């Protein structure tokens, strides 16, 4: 993908950082976007990506990102990955501030970056023949679960936003791809959700045989972006084999069921 440029938000850790690595491995030029400059600099030293320090919840930061990108060439792909969850309380008892944060980063952040960069994606589509707009949502945006209230609501909204974008961009050479991961064991997601409580964060994955890791999701994203220009993987739900639904996780080794003895 020599000469092709992708922008990845939420690139300082987890799925975002893994996606930067995977795209660089495939030959993409990558602009890694996140709030934490130290982590971005380390990623740049490792992969050779370009970095822009920006918060997707800030109008000024996103405008500055768009201005920088416009001055340095087209964008052929955008991966809206920035997001997160806070809390696992009921709808009744959950903190409204947590809900506001989740909507701001998971929904409004996607809208803000997409609106700012679509003109650049169109330039990229004219050059490459197709541009990719990839929104990383969640299984939580398709299946509700107890304690998921705010996160479910935000990710359902992100899914709806993606569906509407696909309708609005119909007729243009822009692929709108939604990647909805299930249980992914990353270094920070559960830790942020539980306010830094490492014991609660670790318990999410305890006993689950081989949850997904960030690299698994990154490989799916890159594969979707590598398809022939006329092929659009609209929605990709990716889960570990041990997960049937957000609330249905196998614990312990996966074993085949034997026929009952006669």
Buried (B, 14 or more C-beta within 10 A) or exposed (E): BEEBBBBBBBBBBBBBBBBBBBBBEBEBBBBBBBBEEEBBBBBBEEBEBBBBBBBBBBEEBBEBBBEEBBEEBBBBBBBBBBBBBBBBEEEEEBEEEBBBBBBBBBBBBBBBBBEBBBBBBBBBBEBBEBBBBBBBBBBBBBBBBEBBBBBBBBBBBBBEBBBEBBEEBEEBBBBBBBBBBBBBBBEEBBBBBBEEEEEBBEEBBEEBEEBBBBBBBBBBBBBBBEBEEEEBBEBBBBBBEBBEEBEEBBEEEEEEEEEEEE
